[in-house]
Amino acid sequence: MILLGKNLDELEALVRAEEMPSYTGMQLARWLYGSEAASFAEMSNLSKQSRTVLENKYQTGFSEHVKVSVSADGTRKYLFPTGGGRFIETAFMPEARRNTLCLSTQVGCKMGCLFCMTARQGFQANLSAGEIVNQLRSLPERNRVTNIVYMGMGEPFDNTEEVLKSLEILTAPWGFAISPKKITVSTIGLIPGMIQFLEKTRCNLAISLHSPFDEERRKLMPVQHVYPIRDVIRELIRTDAGRQRKISFEYILFRGINDSDGHIREMARLLNKLPCRVNLMRFHPVPNAPLEGADEASLVRFRDALNAKGIIATIRQSRGIDIEAACGLLSTKAMLSK
Amino acid sequence: MQIQSELNFKPYPISNIQHLNSNSYLLSFQRDFDFHAGQILALKIADADTPRYYSIASGINDPQIDILFNVKPGSTFSPRLAGLVPGDLLQVSSPAGMFLGTAGPDIWIAAGTGIAPFRSMMRSGLSNGKILLQGASAPESLYFAEEFRAALGEAYVPCLSRHSQPGIFHGRVTDYLRQLDQIDTEKTHYLCGSAEMVVDTRDILTERGVPFGKVLAEVYF
C-alpha cells in the first residue's frame, strides 16, 4: 500500500491498525509532506519497530522524474512515470517574484477540446492524490515553489475526489501547508466538480472560456453541449465565488475565430456581474488543429478593449515554447515513441 | 436547459433492463416528460450518488426512455446500474444538453455506446438524408444495427475493427474515412464516442477540408 496521498485521518487509522503509537500518524504526515526524506529508513523519529513494519508492508509512493527539458526562459518540464508505462508532465516556471508549478491530474483527457494536445492522447487514467502531490514532493525545486496551478494534463473536475484530496494535503498544516491563495485550479467548467471545489476549498479558480458564444464554444469545446458557459457563470454568481477567491477566465486568442469586437462586447456582457479577470493566452500550435494564434497587436487590442469595458484583462506570458511546454506535447511524444 | 444545481431528480421505476452483450445493457423506464432528440439525462441510484450523464437512446414519441450503457472497468456506478431489476427506482434528472439533431442532411459518426443519441434522432424522425458511420469492435456491439439498416438503407455504414464480416467495413470509422476518395465538406458532421475517437475523427475531417465549425462532438465523461 502506498502512503503518499493519504490524509491525516487515513494515516492515523493506519497507525492504529498497526498498533503503533497514536502520534505516529502526525509524524508520518510530516515526513511524507514536510520533509525530504526519501525512505522510511530516514524517518528518524519513528520507532525502529514502526519503521520495520512500514518498510515490510508499505511503500512511500515517491517517484522520481525520468526526463527533464530545460527552456531558455528557465522553465523546466518534468516527465514523471505513472502506472502502465504512462507519463505525466509537470512544469516548473521560475520568475523574478514567484515560482509556479503546473500539475497534471489525469493521464490524457476525455474532454476533446479542439486546440489541446493532451486531447490527442485520449483518456488513459485518473491520477491518485498521491500521484498528484508527488509532482511537488519529488520535484528537485520543491522548496522554491511559491505558487501551484492545476493546469497540466487532464480536467481536474473529471477527477474531483482525488483532486480535492490533493488540495487538502497541499494546504493542510500537517501537509505541505501552502496557502490556498497560492493555488489555482483550472477547469473547462464541469459544474458538479466545481460546486464541490467551491464548497470544500478556498483555492482560486480559473475557467477556460475561449468563446463567449454558445455555438462557437461548442465547436471548440464539446463540454459546452452539457455545461454551457452561461450556466457555469450563473453558478459562480449564485455562490458568490468571486468574492471568496480569485476567479479568472482563460482565453486563447485565435486569429479570425474569437478575436472580433463582437467577442469583446459579449465577454463584457457575460462577465459583468462576476468579480473576475481575463487571462489572454497565445496559442501554441498543435498538430492538425485547424487554428492559428492571433498576432501580438490583436492580443494588445483585445486586452485594451476589455479593460476599457471594465473587465481586467492581462496577456499571459508564454513559457517554455522551445521545450514544447504546451500541455501534453512532451508526454504524447513519450507515449508515441514507446 | 436547467443548470446543474437546479436539476430536479425524480424517481422512476425501471420497466426493463436488457443485457445486450458481455458488458452492455439497455435500461428502460416509462417517461412523463418531453425532450429533444440528442439530449442527455443525469442518473443516480441513491441520493448521495454523484450524477452520471447518459444520452437518451429512444425517440421523442416513444413512451419509454431507453438508456444504453456499458459496465466500465473501475467504474463504481455502472455495475450498480447493471444490477438493477424491473421495479427498482432510478433517480432521473430533467433532460439537458445541446447536442441536438436537425432535419438537415447531416453525417452521423458514432463508436460504441456513442450511437445512443443517433438512435434517438433516428427514432424521432430525423433520419432523412442522413449518413451514419457506426463503429464497434465486434458485431454484438453494433447496437441497433437492424433498426439503422431499415431506416437508412445504404446510408448506414457499419464498421467492425476486430471482426471481418461480409458487407461490413473492416476497420475503425477513422479507417473508413481515410480510405474515402472524397469527404463532404458542406455537411455538418456529428460525432459521438470516446475522446480519442472524437479527436482522431475530427482531425481527419478537418485535414480533408471540413471546416471545424461543421464538426460537432459529444464526448463521454
Interface residues (C-beta under 8 A of the other chain):
Chain A: G108 C109 K110 M111 G112 L114 A119 R120 Q121 G122 F123 E155 D158 L190 I191 P192 I195 D214 E216 R218 K219 P222 V223 Q224 H225 V226 Y227 P228 D231 R234 E235 R238 N288 P290 L291
Chain B: M1 I3 Q4 S5 I40 T50 P51 Y53 A96 G97 M98 F99 S194 A195 E196 V198 V199 R202 D203 T206 E207 P211 F212 G213 V215 L216 A217 E218 V219 Y220 F221
